[in-house]
Each structure stands twice: as C-alpha cells, then as structure tokens.
Amino acid sequence: MNNKTTAGGFSLIELLIVMAIVGIIVAIAVPSYLRSTQKSNRAAAKTALLDLAARQESYYALNNAYTNQLSNLSYSNIVSNTVAIPSTSQNYYTLAVSAVTTGTTPSYTLQATPVSGSAQATDSCAIYQLDSYGNRSNITSSGSAVTTTGCW
C-alpha cells in the first residue's frame, strides 16, 4: 500500500491569478472611489458659495454696498481674506470674494478654489464661481471656462 499525502495549499500559478484579479479590481475601484469623493466634496463648495452670497446680500441691505472683506460678513478663521471649506481640519476649497464693483450697478464675484494637494485639486470642475446676478460657472486657474457638465 502506498500512503502518499499531498500537501495542501495553493500553487504559484493560482496565487498569480488571484493577484492579477485583485490588481484589476483595485485599478478600477480606486479611481471610481476618488471621483465619488470629489463629487461629494463639491457640495461643500456650492453650499459655501450660496451662503457667502446670502451674507453679501445682507451686507448690501444694511450698507448699500458689497464688501470684499470676509471679516465684514461675520466669518471667523479668515486667513489672507479666504475661508477654508468645509473646515480648517478638512480643507478642500478656499472661499474668497474675487471681485467687487461699485457704481450704478454694484456687483460681486465669489470663488471656491480647490486647495492644491487636496482630493479636489484634480477635480475636473476646477474653480466654482458665483456672481451677484446668480450666474454659476466653473473656470480653470487660467480663467478659461470649464466644459465639464454636471458641476453645478
């Protein structure tokens, strides 16, 4: 009688096949996850811009002029006249008043700019922009319009 016992386990080829499958899944899942988190972080930028616009309108109602100073709009934690969005501990965007005009038709332009090095830095929507007329747009850092749909 021949009592040979075979060792249990996986062969090298089986392990390589499993590693290849895991590699393919990771290659698909990670970019999809990053796009999903970028999309969810966009809501913070849009909400912050709409809040800043409401503060500008309240300021205008009291002072008959818009302001480019965030401190006049009751913001705290202001650094270089910008505010971290959503918070200083998780900084994805900086919120700022990019332009204020005076005269017969005063107006303002607000921007939420992605922080370099954050998850939003590579977002295709780039810089969110809102003006006093309610125009919503996205621009690149060079000022050209973003053609990506679904940003706002």
N, CA and C atoms as a LAMMPS dump frame, in Angstrom:
ITEM: TIMESTEP
0
ITEM: NUMBER OF ATOMS
456
ITEM: BOX BOUNDS ff ff ff
-5.0000000000000000e+02 5.0000000000000000e+02
-5.0000000000000000e+02 5.0000000000000000e+02
-5.0000000000000000e+02 5.0000000000000000e+02
ITEM: ATOMS id mol type element x y z
1 1 1 N 0.822 -1.164 0
2 1 2 C 0 0 0
3 1 3 C 0.875 1.239 0
4 2 1 N 0.512 2.153 -0.799
5 2 2 C 1.302 3.37 -0.943
6 2 3 C 0.541 4.514 -0.279
7 3 1 N 1.039 5.048 0.82
8 3 2 C 0.382 6.135 1.549
9 3 3 C 1.081 7.46 1.298
10 4 1 N 0.822 8.038 0.166
11 4 2 C 1.38 9.365 -0.123
12 4 3 C 0.375 10.42 0.302
13 5 1 N 0.854 11.402 1.006
14 5 2 C -0.02 12.509 1.377
15 5 3 C 0.392 13.721 0.555
16 6 1 N -0.579 14.384 0.034
17 6 2 C -0.273 15.583 -0.746
18 6 3 C -0.398 16.798 0.148
19 7 1 N 0.48 17.695 -0.056
20 7 2 C 0.466 18.929 0.742
21 7 3 C -0.676 19.817 0.272
22 8 1 N -1.414 20.378 1.216
23 8 2 C -2.494 21.288 0.868
24 8 3 C -1.944 22.685 0.642
25 9 1 N -2.672 23.489 -0.103
26 9 2 C -2.238 24.86 -0.346
27 9 3 C -2.496 25.257 -1.782
28 10 1 N -1.899 26.38 -2.134
29 10 2 C -2.102 26.934 -3.466
30 10 3 C -0.823 26.831 -4.268
31 11 1 N -1 26.659 -5.544
32 11 2 C 0.176 26.652 -6.404
33 11 3 C 0.555 28.092 -6.737
34 12 1 N 1.717 28.285 -7.233
35 12 2 C 2.195 29.619 -7.591
36 12 3 C 1.323 30.232 -8.676
37 13 1 N 0.879 29.444 -9.613
38 13 2 C 0.033 29.962 -10.698
39 13 3 C -1.3 30.441 -10.137
40 14 1 N -1.873 29.697 -9.216
41 14 2 C -3.132 30.117 -8.613
42 14 3 C -2.967 31.44 -7.868
43 15 1 N -1.882 31.595 -7.149
44 15 2 C -1.628 32.856 -6.44
45 15 3 C -1.443 34.017 -7.407
46 16 1 N -0.75 33.805 -8.506
47 16 2 C -0.554 34.856 -9.503
48 16 3 C -1.874 35.258 -10.145
49 17 1 N -2.745 34.304 -10.396
50 17 2 C -4.045 34.617 -10.98
51 17 3 C -4.871 35.449 -10.003
52 18 1 N -4.875 35.081 -8.744
53 18 2 C -5.615 35.841 -7.727
54 18 3 C -5.049 37.256 -7.608
55 19 1 N -3.734 37.385 -7.623
56 19 2 C -3.119 38.713 -7.52
57 19 3 C -3.457 39.564 -8.738
58 20 1 N -3.514 38.964 -9.908
59 20 2 C -3.882 39.712 -11.114
60 20 3 C -5.327 40.188 -11.035
61 21 1 N -6.216 39.342 -10.548
62 21 2 C -7.615 39.732 -10.406
63 21 3 C -7.751 40.866 -9.395
64 22 1 N -7.08 40.759 -8.274
65 22 2 C -7.121 41.818 -7.258
66 22 3 C -6.553 43.12 -7.829
67 23 1 N -5.486 43.039 -8.598
68 23 2 C -4.905 44.229 -9.22
69 23 3 C -5.86 44.915 -10.172
70 24 1 N -6.598 44.137 -10.95
71 24 2 C -7.58 44.707 -11.884
72 24 3 C -8.711 45.377 -11.114
73 25 1 N -9.184 44.731 -10.08
74 25 2 C -10.267 45.317 -9.272
75 25 3 C -9.816 46.625 -8.63
76 26 1 N -8.61 46.648 -8.092
77 26 2 C -8.09 47.875 -7.472
78 26 3 C -7.914 48.974 -8.516
79 27 1 N -7.444 48.615 -9.701
80 27 2 C -7.251 49.611 -10.761
81 27 3 C -8.564 50.252 -11.187
82 28 1 N -9.653 49.54 -11.056
83 28 2 C -10.968 50.089 -11.396
84 28 3 C -11.592 50.8 -10.202
85 29 1 N -11.464 50.237 -9.018
86 29 2 C -12.153 50.748 -7.832
87 29 3 C -11.564 52.059 -7.301
88 30 1 N -10.265 52.193 -7.272
89 30 2 C -9.65 53.389 -6.682
90 30 3 C -10.013 54.665 -7.451
91 31 1 N -9.863 54.729 -8.776
92 31 2 C -10.278 55.95 -9.479
93 31 3 C -11.777 56.24 -9.333
94 32 1 N -12.574 55.187 -9.317
95 32 2 C -14.01 55.378 -9.136
96 32 3 C -14.305 55.958 -7.754
97 33 1 N -13.622 55.482 -6.752
98 33 2 C -13.793 55.997 -5.391
99 33 3 C -13.357 57.46 -5.311
100 34 1 N -12.233 57.795 -5.932
101 34 2 C -11.761 59.185 -5.917
102 34 3 C -12.746 60.117 -6.601
103 35 1 N -13.309 59.708 -7.739
104 35 2 C -14.317 60.522 -8.415
105 35 3 C -15.55 60.718 -7.536
106 36 1 N -15.925 59.664 -6.843
107 36 2 C -17.094 59.734 -5.965
108 36 3 C -16.863 60.694 -4.802
109 37 1 N -15.689 60.652 -4.196
110 37 2 C -15.404 61.571 -3.087
111 37 3 C -15.28 63.012 -3.588
112 38 1 N -14.707 63.208 -4.772
113 38 2 C -14.64 64.555 -5.33
114 38 3 C -16.041 65.105 -5.556
115 39 1 N -16.916 64.285 -6.087
116 39 2 C -18.281 64.717 -6.342
117 39 3 C -18.99 65.091 -5.045
118 40 1 N -18.787 64.32 -4
119 40 2 C -19.44 64.635 -2.728
120 40 3 C -18.843 65.88 -2.088
121 41 1 N -17.562 66.137 -2.286
122 41 2 C -16.932 67.335 -1.719
123 41 3 C -17.355 68.605 -2.451
124 42 1 N -17.836 68.472 -3.678
125 42 2 C -18.302 69.646 -4.432
126 42 3 C -19.478 70.319 -3.743
127 43 1 N -20.284 69.536 -3.054
128 43 2 C -21.447 70.094 -2.355
129 43 3 C -21.017 71.132 -1.327
130 44 1 N -19.886 70.912 -0.676
131 44 2 C -19.39 71.878 0.31
132 44 3 C -19.059 73.21 -0.355
133 45 1 N -18.464 73.163 -1.536
134 45 2 C -18.116 74.393 -2.25
135 45 3 C -19.37 75.148 -2.678
136 46 1 N -20.344 74.432 -3.218
137 46 2 C -21.574 75.079 -3.676
138 46 3 C -22.35 75.683 -2.511
139 47 1 N -22.441 74.953 -1.416
140 47 2 C -23.155 75.445 -0.239
141 47 3 C -22.467 76.678 0.336
142 48 1 N -21.142 76.645 0.398
143 48 2 C -20.389 77.782 0.935
144 48 3 C -20.558 79.024 0.063
145 49 1 N -20.567 78.848 -1.259
146 49 2 C -20.761 79.988 -2.156
147 49 3 C -22.152 80.593 -1.988
148 50 1 N -23.161 79.744 -1.872
149 50 2 C -24.516 80.255 -1.689
150 50 3 C -24.671 80.96 -0.346
151 51 1 N -24.003 80.445 0.689
152 51 2 C -24.025 81.105 1.997
153 51 3 C -23.325 82.459 1.928
154 52 1 N -22.194 82.511 1.257
155 52 2 C -21.472 83.778 1.111
156 52 3 C -22.297 84.785 0.319
157 53 1 N -23.004 84.334 -0.702
158 53 2 C -23.869 85.237 -1.474
159 53 3 C -24.979 85.798 -0.598
160 54 1 N -25.558 84.966 0.259
161 54 2 C -26.603 85.44 1.169
162 54 3 C -26.043 86.47 2.148
163 55 1 N -24.826 86.244 2.616
164 55 2 C -24.184 87.209 3.52
165 55 3 C -23.896 88.527 2.795
166 56 1 N -23.488 88.439 1.545
167 56 2 C -23.24 89.652 0.758
168 56 3 C -24.531 90.458 0.606
169 57 1 N -25.622 89.771 0.322
170 57 2 C -26.898 90.469 0.139
171 57 3 C -27.373 91.104 1.446
172 58 1 N -27.146 90.436 2.56
173 58 2 C -27.495 91.021 3.861
174 58 3 C -26.643 92.254 4.137
175 59 1 N -25.361 92.152 3.811
176 59 2 C -24.462 93.294 3.998
177 59 3 C -24.905 94.464 3.112
178 60 1 N -25.297 94.155 1.879
179 60 2 C -25.747 95.196 0.95
180 60 3 C -27.01 95.881 1.468
181 61 1 N -27.917 95.113 2.043
182 61 2 C -29.16 95.675 2.564
183 61 3 C -28.895 96.679 3.689
184 62 1 N -27.841 96.441 4.469
185 62 2 C -27.517 97.335 5.584
186 62 3 C -26.6 98.489 5.191
187 63 1 N -25.724 98.281 4.208
188 63 2 C -24.681 99.265 3.889
189 63 3 C -24.774 99.845 2.484
190 64 1 N -25.704 99.361 1.677
191 64 2 C -25.881 99.826 0.302
192 64 3 C -24.611 99.661 -0.538
193 65 1 N -23.843 98.651 -0.217
194 65 2 C -22.621 98.324 -0.967
195 65 3 C -22.222 96.891 -0.628
196 66 1 N -21.516 96.25 -1.548
197 66 2 C -20.956 94.928 -1.28
198 66 3 C -19.56 95.113 -0.7
199 67 1 N -19.039 94.064 -0.073
200 67 2 C -17.711 94.145 0.521
201 67 3 C -16.817 93.031 -0.008
202 68 1 N -15.534 93.289 -0.037
203 68 2 C -14.577 92.247 -0.412
204 68 3 C -13.842 91.7 0.808
205 69 1 N -14.223 92.147 2.003
206 69 2 C -13.614 91.689 3.242
207 69 3 C -14.517 90.664 3.923
208 70 1 N -14.048 89.441 4.03
209 70 2 C -14.854 88.39 4.657
210 70 3 C -15.111 88.676 6.132
211 71 1 N -14.243 89.421 6.765
212 71 2 C -14.463 89.765 8.176
213 71 3 C -15.71 90.625 8.346
214 72 1 N -16.08 91.408 7.34
215 72 2 C -17.299 92.207 7.392
216 72 3 C -18.555 91.354 7.271
217 73 1 N -18.376 90.084 6.843
218 73 2 C -19.508 89.196 6.629
219 73 3 C -19.632 88.143 7.732
220 74 1 N -19.027 88.417 8.874
221 74 2 C -19.12 87.567 10.075
222 74 3 C -18.486 86.195 9.913
223 75 1 N -17.417 86.103 9.157
224 75 2 C -16.672 84.849 9.071
225 75 3 C -15.582 84.848 10.132
226 76 1 N -15.313 83.68 10.669
227 76 2 C -14.184 83.523 11.579
228 76 3 C -13.155 82.633 10.886
229 77 1 N -11.993 82.495 11.45
230 77 2 C -10.905 81.685 10.873
231 77 3 C -10.536 82.135 9.464
232 78 1 N -10.381 83.442 9.292
233 78 2 C -10.019 84.002 7.994
234 78 3 C -8.495 84.055 7.889
235 79 1 N -7.967 83.536 6.793
236 79 2 C -6.53 83.595 6.526
237 79 3 C -6.355 84.217 5.151
238 80 1 N -5.668 85.341 5.078
239 80 2 C -5.429 86.057 3.82
240 80 3 C -6.733 86.329 3.076
241 81 1 N -7.753 86.725 3.804
242 81 2 C -9.072 87.049 3.269
243 81 3 C -9.705 85.865 2.525
244 82 1 N -9.407 84.634 2.983
245 82 2 C -10.051 83.423 2.474
246 82 3 C -10.506 82.582 3.662
247 83 1 N -11.475 81.722 3.41
248 83 2 C -12.01 80.825 4.426
249 83 3 C -11.854 79.399 3.931
250 84 1 N -11.431 78.494 4.817
251 84 2 C -11.278 77.085 4.464
252 84 3 C -12.643 76.401 4.451
253 85 1 N -12.891 75.632 3.391
254 85 2 C -14.164 74.922 3.238
255 85 3 C -13.875 73.431 3.143
256 86 1 N -14.548 72.571 3.849
257 86 2 C -15.609 72.813 4.804
258 86 3 C -15.122 73.251 6.173
259 87 1 N -13.864 72.981 6.523
260 87 2 C -13.333 73.438 7.81
261 87 3 C -11.82 73.482 7.711
262 88 1 N -11.172 74.042 8.717
263 88 2 C -9.713 74.123 8.679
264 88 3 C -9.067 72.752 8.831
265 89 1 N -9.771 71.792 9.441
266 89 2 C -9.192 70.453 9.585
267 89 3 C -9.325 69.628 8.307
268 90 1 N -10.359 69.871 7.509
269 90 2 C -10.555 69.211 6.217
270 90 3 C -10.71 70.304 5.176
271 91 1 N -9.609 70.771 4.664
272 91 2 C -9.631 71.909 3.762
273 91 3 C -9.585 71.441 2.31
274 92 1 N -10.74 71.494 1.617
275 92 2 C -10.806 71.117 0.216
276 92 3 C -10.86 72.326 -0.7
277 93 1 N -11.462 73.407 -0.232
278 93 2 C -11.615 74.62 -1.029
279 93 3 C -11.278 75.835 -0.167
280 94 1 N -10.878 76.919 -0.833
281 94 2 C -10.79 78.212 -0.161
282 94 3 C -11.837 79.119 -0.779
283 95 1 N -12.572 79.778 0.076
284 95 2 C -13.666 80.642 -0.329
285 95 3 C -13.192 82.079 -0.279
286 96 1 N -13.452 82.84 -1.334
287 96 2 C -13 84.227 -1.391
288 96 3 C -13.931 85.071 -2.253
289 97 1 N -13.898 86.373 -1.98
290 97 2 C -14.582 87.344 -2.838
291 97 3 C -13.54 87.775 -3.857
292 98 1 N -13.732 87.391 -5.115
293 98 2 C -12.704 87.681 -6.111
294 98 3 C -12.837 89.066 -6.72
295 99 1 N -14.054 89.633 -6.708
296 99 2 C -14.226 90.975 -7.282
297 99 3 C -15.47 91.635 -6.704
298 100 1 N -15.349 92.933 -6.454
299 100 2 C -16.479 93.767 -6.043
300 100 3 C -16.423 95.028 -6.873
301 101 1 N -17.542 95.367 -7.5
302 101 2 C -17.597 96.614 -8.267
303 101 3 C -18.601 97.547 -7.612
304 102 1 N -18.338 98.816 -7.736
305 102 2 C -19.249 99.83 -7.204
306 102 3 C -19.763 100.656 -8.369
307 103 1 N -20.597 101.604 -8.084
308 103 2 C -21.124 102.46 -9.145
309 103 3 C -22.627 102.302 -9.243
310 104 1 N -23.147 102.521 -10.453
311 104 2 C -24.592 102.471 -10.629
312 104 3 C -25.153 101.057 -10.471
313 105 1 N -24.384 100.053 -10.849
314 105 2 C -24.81 98.663 -10.657
315 105 3 C -23.718 97.899 -9.904
316 106 1 N -23.722 97.984 -8.589
317 106 2 C -22.705 97.262 -7.825
318 106 3 C -22.875 95.752 -7.988
319 107 1 N -21.782 95.029 -7.948
320 107 2 C -21.834 93.58 -8.106
321 107 3 C -20.648 92.937 -7.395
322 108 1 N -20.687 91.624 -7.323
323 108 2 C -19.586 90.867 -6.737
324 108 3 C -19.422 89.562 -7.496
325 109 1 N -18.251 88.965 -7.346
326 109 2 C -17.97 87.631 -7.863
327 109 3 C -17.303 86.846 -6.745
328 110 1 N -17.812 85.666 -6.486
329 110 2 C -17.31 84.802 -5.422
330 110 3 C -16.68 83.561 -6.037
331 111 1 N -15.65 83.041 -5.377
332 111 2 C -14.989 81.848 -5.898
333 111 3 C -14.683 80.861 -4.777
334 112 1 N -14.798 79.586 -5.114
335 112 2 C -14.354 78.479 -4.265
336 112 3 C -13.276 77.754 -5.057
337 113 1 N -12.04 77.903 -4.614
338 113 2 C -10.886 77.366 -5.332
339 113 3 C -10.379 76.099 -4.647
340 114 1 N -10.172 75.01 -5.403
341 114 2 C -9.644 73.788 -4.79
342 114 3 C -8.251 74.022 -4.204
343 115 1 N -8.011 73.432 -3.053
344 115 2 C -6.712 73.545 -2.398
345 115 3 C -5.75 72.575 -3.062
346 116 1 N -4.579 73.057 -3.427
347 116 2 C -3.594 72.164 -4.055
348 116 3 C -3.14 71.128 -3.028
349 117 1 N -3.022 69.901 -3.477
350 117 2 C -2.644 68.806 -2.595
351 117 3 C -3.832 68.111 -1.955
352 118 1 N -5.029 68.675 -2.098
353 118 2 C -6.218 68.032 -1.543
354 118 3 C -6.836 67.11 -2.59
355 119 1 N -7.858 66.388 -2.184
356 119 2 C -8.551 65.487 -3.109
357 119 3 C -9.202 66.256 -4.251
358 120 1 N -9.536 67.519 -4.02
359 120 2 C -10.219 68.309 -5.035
360 120 3 C -9.263 68.949 -6.046
361 121 1 N -7.986 68.898 -5.814
362 121 2 C -7.017 69.561 -6.69
363 121 3 C -7.084 69.048 -8.127
364 122 1 N -7.456 67.792 -8.309
365 122 2 C -7.526 67.214 -9.659
366 122 3 C -8.955 67.117 -10.171
367 123 1 N -9.88 67.751 -9.481
368 123 2 C -11.285 67.7 -9.887
369 123 3 C -11.477 68.423 -11.214
370 124 1 N -12.254 67.822 -12.098
371 124 2 C -12.462 68.402 -13.427
372 124 3 C -13.308 69.669 -13.389
373 125 1 N -14.016 69.916 -12.298
374 125 2 C -14.84 71.13 -12.198
375 125 3 C -14.01 72.362 -11.831
376 126 1 N -12.814 72.179 -11.344
377 126 2 C -11.869 73.261 -11.025
378 126 3 C -12.471 74.277 -10.057
379 127 1 N -12.498 75.55 -10.431
380 127 2 C -12.91 76.642 -9.549
381 127 3 C -14.403 76.924 -9.745
382 128 1 N -15.131 76.921 -8.634
383 128 2 C -16.547 77.293 -8.673
384 128 3 C -16.672 78.796 -8.544
385 129 1 N -17.579 79.372 -9.323
386 129 2 C -17.74 80.824 -9.337
387 129 3 C -19.229 81.169 -9.327
388 130 1 N -19.579 82.197 -8.537
389 130 2 C -20.954 82.675 -8.438
390 130 3 C -20.904 84.19 -8.383
391 131 1 N -21.792 84.856 -9.153
392 131 2 C -21.794 86.322 -9.113
393 131 3 C -23.113 86.845 -8.562
394 132 1 N -23.202 88.155 -8.418
395 132 2 C -24.364 88.789 -7.802
396 132 3 C -25.628 88.644 -8.645
397 133 1 N -25.5 88.279 -9.892
398 133 2 C -26.655 88.081 -10.761
399 133 3 C -27.158 86.642 -10.716
400 134 1 N -26.488 85.8 -9.944
401 134 2 C -26.872 84.398 -9.833
402 134 3 C -26.251 83.503 -10.877
403 135 1 N -25.33 84.031 -11.663
404 135 2 C -24.657 83.231 -12.692
405 135 3 C -23.68 82.272 -12.033
406 136 1 N -23.809 81.004 -12.358
407 136 2 C -22.931 79.965 -11.817
408 136 3 C -22.038 79.458 -12.935
409 137 1 N -20.755 79.345 -12.632
410 137 2 C -19.83 78.854 -13.651
411 137 3 C -18.653 78.166 -12.988
412 138 1 N -17.872 77.51 -13.813
413 138 2 C -16.635 76.889 -13.38
414 138 3 C -15.54 77.35 -14.321
415 139 1 N -14.405 77.707 -13.739
416 139 2 C -13.276 78.165 -14.542
417 139 3 C -12.005 77.444 -14.108
418 140 1 N -11.02 77.454 -14.973
419 140 2 C -9.713 76.907 -14.63
420 140 3 C -8.901 77.986 -13.928
421 141 1 N -7.749 77.629 -13.433
422 141 2 C -6.902 78.615 -12.756
423 141 3 C -6.422 79.701 -13.709
424 142 1 N -6.419 79.431 -15.021
425 142 2 C -6.026 80.449 -16.001
426 142 3 C -7.201 81.332 -16.414
427 143 1 N -8.425 81.003 -15.942
428 143 2 C -9.586 81.834 -16.228
429 143 3 C -10.463 81.363 -17.367
430 144 1 N -10.088 80.281 -18.018
431 144 2 C -10.931 79.797 -19.126
432 144 3 C -12.074 78.926 -18.57
433 145 1 N -13.146 78.886 -19.33
434 145 2 C -14.342 78.171 -18.895
435 145 3 C -14.11 76.658 -18.889
436 146 1 N -14.705 75.997 -17.923
437 146 2 C -14.646 74.537 -17.836
438 146 3 C -15.834 73.981 -18.603
439 147 1 N -15.594 73 -19.434
440 147 2 C -16.654 72.437 -20.258
441 147 3 C -17.264 71.172 -19.659
442 148 1 N -16.814 70.773 -18.496
443 148 2 C -17.355 69.584 -17.829
444 148 3 C -18.811 69.846 -17.459
445 149 1 N -19.671 68.896 -17.753
446 149 2 C -21.076 69.043 -17.392
447 149 3 C -21.318 68.431 -16.021
448 150 1 N -22.348 68.906 -15.352
449 150 2 C -22.72 68.34 -14.066
450 150 3 C -22.004 68.912 -12.865
451 151 1 N -21.287 69.995 -13.034
452 151 2 C -20.587 70.594 -11.898
453 151 3 C -21.565 71.287 -10.961
454 152 1 N -22.437 72.09 -11.496
455 152 2 C -23.435 72.771 -10.678
456 152 3 C -24.667 71.924 -10.701
